[in-house]
């Protein structure tokens, strides 16, 4: 049993204050933040011209089918089609996922050449919120790490704001990234970047004290393979930090397919606390922290006030709906999880390899 660390992690009021400091809805206002970061100008579905009018889906020659990437069950209940991609819910683990995804070659091409979202990530307000969020995660991880080594691998480094912040705070950062524009910028800044998917990077075992995935796991076709590789790369006592959209969030439950979190060309896996826990437990990770961040209170109030959820300026419709209540019930729009692999001598005879599939 891991002892609970001291500090702001054990002070509910201070912890909430820290989370609220990178909640853009609360800091800037929903409409202001979305306009200032250019989100609304970068949400056009990139593959809509390939939708078959007879099925409402992306052309079949561009797609590949898959079962539930968490538990392997066949596709369950169909929930909706958005932008030509079918979203289903697994009857076993409750994962909401895209069951017909882009072919691997098309997906790699998309991520290598994508520019629209990359432009959002370098805007001033977004950088401010991200740096504050990254500091929160690094400080949380530091509470649980022993020893002086601080080697961190960031999977999906994007424009590199996390890598630069980690370096400034005394960590030794390495990034995984293969977006062409991002890689060029990161290499020009002298950052250590691996331009390959994690499973193909051929890194030596026990290379890192911390591996981070900031809103990356939802994009990955085979999350099991990635989690298995991360387990191999962590030193004994090392940590995995994951931030993902929360499919069980209040804003997603209210907006359904109108939520910006759903976009089948890139957001393939929509995890909630149950499905993410099940996924991590398959690989013998102990969950040290699981919480939600980012309330999306402004988005919720706009929708309930019959305004555009992302550009409206409605007043609070439910005064009792507070950041504290949202996070107490794990209703925030993002799940933040800190996990540690169990020691090898505590694993069962099958280890973790048998669950990869």
C-alpha positions as CSV (number, residue, x, y, z in Angstrom):
1,X,0.0,0.0,0.0
2,X,1.5,3.3,-1.0
3,X,1.5,6.1,1.6
4,X,-0.5,9.1,0.6
5,X,1.9,12.0,-0.1
6,X,1.7,15.2,1.9
7,X,1.2,18.7,0.5
8,X,-1.5,20.1,-1.7
9,X,-2.6,16.6,-2.8
10,X,-4.1,16.0,0.6
11,X,-5.7,19.5,0.9
12,X,-9.0,19.3,-1.0
13,X,-9.4,23.1,-1.1
14,X,-5.9,23.8,-2.3
15,X,-6.1,20.9,-4.8
16,X,-9.3,22.3,-6.3
17,X,-7.7,25.8,-6.5
18,X,-4.8,24.3,-8.4
19,X,-7.1,22.5,-10.9
20,X,-9.2,25.6,-11.4
21,X,-6.1,27.6,-12.4
22,X,-5.9,25.7,-15.7
23,X,-9.6,25.4,-16.3
24,X,-10.0,27.7,-19.3
25,X,-13.8,28.0,-18.9
26,X,-13.2,29.5,-15.5
27,X,-10.1,31.5,-16.2
28,X,-11.0,33.1,-19.6
29,X,-14.7,32.2,-20.2
30,X,-15.7,29.6,-22.7
31,X,-16.4,31.8,-25.7
32,X,-13.3,34.0,-25.2
33,X,-11.0,31.0,-24.9
34,X,-12.5,29.2,-28.0
35,X,-12.2,32.3,-30.1
36,X,-8.8,33.4,-28.9
37,X,-7.3,29.9,-29.5
38,X,-9.0,29.6,-32.9
39,X,-10.7,26.3,-32.0
40,X,-13.9,27.2,-33.9
41,X,-11.9,27.7,-37.1
42,X,-10.1,24.4,-36.9
43,X,-13.0,21.9,-36.4
44,X,-13.9,21.1,-40.0
45,X,-13.9,17.3,-40.4
46,X,-11.0,16.5,-42.8
47,X,-12.5,13.4,-44.4
48,X,-16.2,14.5,-45.0
49,X,-15.7,14.5,-48.8
50,X,-15.2,10.7,-48.6
51,X,-18.5,9.9,-46.9
52,X,-20.6,7.4,-48.9
53,X,-24.1,9.0,-49.2
54,X,-25.8,5.6,-49.1
55,X,-24.3,4.6,-45.8
56,X,-23.4,7.9,-44.2
57,X,-19.9,6.4,-43.4
58,X,-16.5,7.0,-44.8
59,X,-15.8,4.9,-47.9
60,X,-15.1,1.3,-46.9
61,X,-11.9,1.1,-48.9
62,X,-10.5,3.7,-46.5
63,X,-11.4,1.9,-43.3
64,X,-10.4,-1.0,-41.1
65,X,-12.5,-2.7,-38.6
66,X,-11.6,-3.4,-35.0
67,X,-13.1,-4.9,-31.8
68,X,-13.0,-3.2,-28.4
69,X,-9.4,-2.2,-27.9
70,X,-9.8,-2.6,-24.1
71,X,-11.4,-6.0,-23.6
72,X,-11.5,-7.4,-27.1
73,X,-15.3,-7.8,-27.3
74,X,-17.0,-7.5,-30.7
75,X,-18.6,-4.0,-31.4
76,X,-21.5,-3.4,-29.1
77,X,-24.4,-1.0,-29.2
78,X,-24.2,1.6,-32.0
79,X,-24.5,5.1,-30.4
80,X,-24.2,7.5,-33.4
81,X,-22.3,8.3,-36.5
82,X,-20.3,11.5,-36.5
83,X,-18.4,12.9,-39.5
84,X,-18.7,9.5,-41.2
85,X,-17.4,7.4,-38.4
86,X,-19.5,4.9,-36.4
87,X,-19.2,5.2,-32.6
88,X,-20.2,2.2,-30.5
89,X,-20.2,1.3,-26.8
90,X,-18.7,-1.9,-25.5
91,X,-21.2,-4.0,-23.5
92,X,-18.4,-5.4,-21.3
93,X,-16.1,-2.5,-20.3
94,X,-18.3,0.5,-21.4
95,X,-15.6,1.9,-23.7
96,X,-17.1,4.2,-26.4
97,X,-14.9,3.7,-29.4
98,X,-14.8,4.0,-33.2
99,X,-15.2,0.5,-34.6
100,X,-14.4,1.4,-38.3
101,X,-11.2,3.5,-38.3
102,X,-9.0,4.9,-41.0
103,X,-6.5,2.5,-42.5
104,X,-3.1,2.7,-40.9
105,X,-1.4,4.4,-43.9
106,X,-4.1,7.1,-44.0
107,X,-3.9,7.7,-40.3
108,X,-0.1,8.0,-40.3
109,X,-0.3,10.4,-43.2
110,X,-2.9,12.5,-41.4
111,X,-0.8,12.8,-38.2
112,X,2.4,13.6,-40.1
113,X,0.7,16.4,-42.1
114,X,-1.9,17.8,-39.6
115,X,-1.7,21.5,-39.1
116,X,-5.0,22.8,-37.9
117,X,-4.9,21.6,-34.3
118,X,-1.1,22.3,-34.1
119,X,-2.0,25.9,-34.7
120,X,-4.4,25.9,-31.7
121,X,-1.7,24.5,-29.4
122,X,0.7,27.3,-29.9
123,X,-1.8,30.2,-29.1
124,X,-1.0,32.2,-26.0
125,X,-4.0,31.3,-23.9
126,X,-3.6,27.6,-24.7
127,X,0.1,27.6,-23.8
128,X,-0.7,29.3,-20.5
129,X,-3.3,26.7,-19.6
130,X,-1.1,23.8,-20.7
131,X,2.0,24.9,-18.8
132,X,0.0,25.3,-15.6
133,X,-1.6,21.8,-16.2
134,X,1.8,20.3,-16.9
135,X,3.3,21.7,-13.7
136,X,0.4,20.2,-11.8
137,X,1.1,16.8,-13.3
138,X,4.9,17.0,-12.8
139,X,4.5,18.0,-9.2
140,X,2.0,15.2,-8.6
141,X,4.5,12.7,-10.1
142,X,7.3,14.1,-8.0
143,X,5.4,13.4,-4.8
144,X,5.5,9.7,-5.6
145,X,9.0,9.3,-7.1
146,X,11.9,8.3,-4.9
147,X,15.5,9.0,-5.7
148,X,17.0,11.9,-7.7
149,X,16.6,10.5,-11.2
150,X,14.2,12.5,-13.3
151,X,14.1,11.0,-16.8
152,X,10.8,11.6,-18.5
153,X,9.4,10.4,-21.9
154,X,6.5,12.3,-23.4
155,X,4.5,10.3,-25.9
156,X,3.0,12.6,-28.5
157,X,5.1,15.7,-27.7
158,X,3.3,18.0,-30.1
159,X,4.8,21.5,-30.1
160,X,7.0,20.5,-27.1
161,X,5.6,22.8,-24.4
162,X,5.7,20.0,-21.9
163,X,9.3,19.0,-22.8
164,X,10.5,22.6,-22.4
165,X,8.7,23.0,-19.0
166,X,10.1,19.7,-17.8
167,X,13.6,20.7,-18.8
168,X,13.2,24.0,-17.0
169,X,12.2,22.1,-13.8
170,X,15.2,19.9,-13.8
171,X,13.9,16.8,-15.7
172,X,15.7,15.1,-18.5
173,X,13.0,15.0,-21.3
174,X,12.7,12.9,-24.4
175,X,9.7,13.2,-26.8
176,X,8.0,10.9,-29.2
177,X,6.5,12.8,-32.2
178,X,6.2,12.4,-35.9
179,X,4.2,15.4,-37.1
180,X,6.6,16.9,-39.6
181,X,6.1,20.6,-38.6
182,X,6.4,19.8,-34.9
183,X,9.4,17.6,-35.3
184,X,11.3,20.3,-37.2
185,X,10.5,22.9,-34.6
186,X,11.5,20.7,-31.7
187,X,14.8,19.6,-33.3
188,X,15.6,23.2,-34.1
189,X,15.3,23.9,-30.3
190,X,17.7,21.1,-29.5
191,X,15.1,18.8,-27.8
192,X,15.6,15.1,-27.9
193,X,12.9,13.8,-30.2
194,X,12.3,10.2,-31.5
195,X,10.4,10.3,-34.8
196,X,8.8,6.8,-34.6
197,X,5.8,5.3,-32.9
198,X,6.7,4.2,-29.4
199,X,6.5,0.4,-30.2
200,X,9.1,0.9,-33.0
201,X,11.5,3.2,-31.1
202,X,13.6,0.3,-29.8
203,X,14.4,2.0,-26.5
204,X,16.3,0.0,-23.8
205,X,14.3,-1.3,-20.8
206,X,14.1,0.7,-17.6
207,X,15.0,3.9,-19.4
208,X,12.6,6.3,-17.7
209,X,11.3,7.3,-14.3
210,X,8.1,8.8,-15.7
211,X,6.2,8.4,-19.0
212,X,3.5,10.9,-19.8
213,X,0.6,10.8,-22.3
214,X,-1.1,14.2,-22.4
215,X,-4.3,13.5,-24.4
216,X,-2.7,10.9,-26.6
217,X,-4.2,7.5,-25.6
218,X,-7.5,8.4,-27.2
219,X,-5.7,8.6,-30.6
220,X,-4.0,5.2,-30.4
221,X,-5.3,2.2,-32.4
222,X,-3.8,-0.4,-30.1
223,X,-3.5,1.0,-26.5
224,X,-2.6,-2.4,-25.1
225,X,0.6,-2.6,-27.1
226,X,1.6,0.9,-26.0
227,X,0.9,0.3,-22.3
228,X,2.9,-3.0,-22.5
229,X,5.8,-1.1,-24.0
230,X,5.6,1.7,-21.4
231,X,5.7,-0.9,-18.6
232,X,8.9,-2.3,-20.1
233,X,10.5,1.2,-20.3
234,X,9.8,2.2,-16.7
235,X,12.3,1.8,-14.0
236,X,11.2,-0.1,-10.9
237,X,9.0,2.3,-9.0
238,X,8.5,4.4,-12.2
239,X,5.3,6.2,-13.0
240,X,2.8,6.6,-15.9
241,X,0.8,9.8,-16.1
242,X,-2.2,9.8,-18.5
243,X,-4.6,12.6,-19.4
244,X,-7.6,11.6,-21.6
245,X,-11.0,13.0,-22.5
246,X,-13.5,11.6,-20.0
247,X,-16.4,9.8,-21.8
248,X,-18.3,9.8,-18.4
249,X,-18.0,13.6,-18.0
250,X,-21.1,15.7,-17.5
251,X,-20.5,17.8,-20.6
252,X,-20.2,14.7,-22.8
253,X,-23.3,13.1,-21.3
254,X,-25.3,16.3,-22.0
255,X,-24.0,17.1,-25.5
256,X,-23.6,13.5,-26.8
257,X,-22.3,13.6,-30.4
258,X,-22.3,17.4,-30.4
259,X,-19.4,17.3,-27.9
260,X,-16.1,18.3,-29.6
261,X,-14.5,15.3,-27.9
262,X,-16.0,13.1,-30.6
263,X,-14.2,13.1,-34.0
264,X,-13.7,9.7,-35.4
265,X,-10.8,10.5,-37.7
266,X,-8.6,11.1,-34.7
267,X,-10.4,10.4,-31.4
268,X,-10.7,6.6,-31.5
269,X,-11.1,5.6,-27.8
270,X,-13.3,7.4,-25.3
271,X,-12.4,6.1,-21.9
272,X,-14.3,6.5,-18.6
273,X,-13.1,5.6,-15.1
274,X,-14.2,2.0,-15.5
275,X,-12.7,1.3,-18.9
276,X,-9.4,3.1,-18.1
277,X,-9.1,1.2,-14.8
278,X,-9.8,-2.1,-16.6
279,X,-7.2,-1.3,-19.3
280,X,-4.5,-0.4,-16.7
281,X,-5.2,-3.4,-14.5
282,X,-4.6,-5.8,-17.4
283,X,-1.0,-4.7,-17.4
284,X,-0.7,-4.8,-13.6
285,X,-0.6,-1.1,-13.0
286,X,-1.5,0.2,-9.5
287,X,-3.6,3.4,-9.8
288,X,-2.2,5.9,-7.4
289,X,-4.4,8.9,-8.4
290,X,-7.5,9.1,-10.5
291,X,-9.3,12.4,-10.7
292,X,-11.0,14.7,-13.2
293,X,-9.9,18.1,-14.3
294,X,-11.5,20.8,-16.6
295,X,-15.1,21.4,-15.7
296,X,-16.5,22.7,-19.0
297,X,-19.0,24.6,-16.8
298,X,-19.3,27.4,-19.4
299,X,-20.1,24.9,-22.2
300,X,-22.7,23.2,-20.0
301,X,-24.4,26.4,-19.0
302,X,-24.5,27.6,-22.6
303,X,-26.2,24.4,-23.8
304,X,-28.7,24.6,-20.9
305,X,-29.3,28.2,-21.8
306,X,-30.1,27.4,-25.4
307,X,-27.0,29.1,-26.7
308,X,-24.1,27.7,-28.8
309,X,-22.3,25.4,-26.3
310,X,-18.8,26.7,-27.3
311,X,-19.5,30.3,-28.2
312,X,-22.4,31.3,-26.0
313,X,-22.2,33.5,-22.9
314,X,-25.2,32.2,-20.9
315,X,-25.4,32.7,-17.2
316,X,-25.2,29.8,-14.7
317,X,-28.4,27.7,-15.0
318,X,-27.7,25.4,-12.0
319,X,-25.9,27.5,-9.2
320,X,-25.4,24.3,-7.2
321,X,-23.3,22.8,-10.0
322,X,-19.8,23.8,-8.9
323,X,-16.3,22.7,-9.8
324,X,-16.1,20.9,-6.5
325,X,-19.2,18.9,-7.2
326,X,-18.2,18.1,-10.7
327,X,-14.8,16.7,-9.6
328,X,-16.1,14.9,-6.6
329,X,-18.3,12.8,-8.9
330,X,-15.6,12.4,-11.6
331,X,-17.7,14.5,-14.0
332,X,-14.9,16.7,-15.3
333,X,-14.1,16.6,-19.0
334,X,-10.6,15.1,-18.6
335,X,-9.4,12.1,-16.6
336,X,-6.0,12.4,-15.0
337,X,-4.5,9.2,-13.8
338,X,-1.1,8.4,-12.2
339,X,-0.2,4.8,-12.1
340,X,2.8,2.6,-11.2
341,X,3.5,-0.9,-12.5
342,X,3.4,-3.6,-9.8
343,X,6.8,-5.2,-9.0
344,X,7.6,-8.1,-11.3
345,X,7.7,-10.5,-8.3
346,X,4.1,-9.6,-7.5
347,X,2.8,-10.7,-11.0
348,X,0.9,-13.9,-11.6
349,X,2.5,-16.7,-13.5
350,X,1.1,-15.4,-16.9
351,X,2.6,-12.0,-16.5
352,X,1.2,-9.3,-18.8
353,X,2.1,-10.7,-22.2
354,X,-1.0,-12.9,-22.5
355,X,-3.4,-9.9,-22.5
356,X,-1.9,-8.2,-25.5
357,X,-4.2,-8.5,-28.5
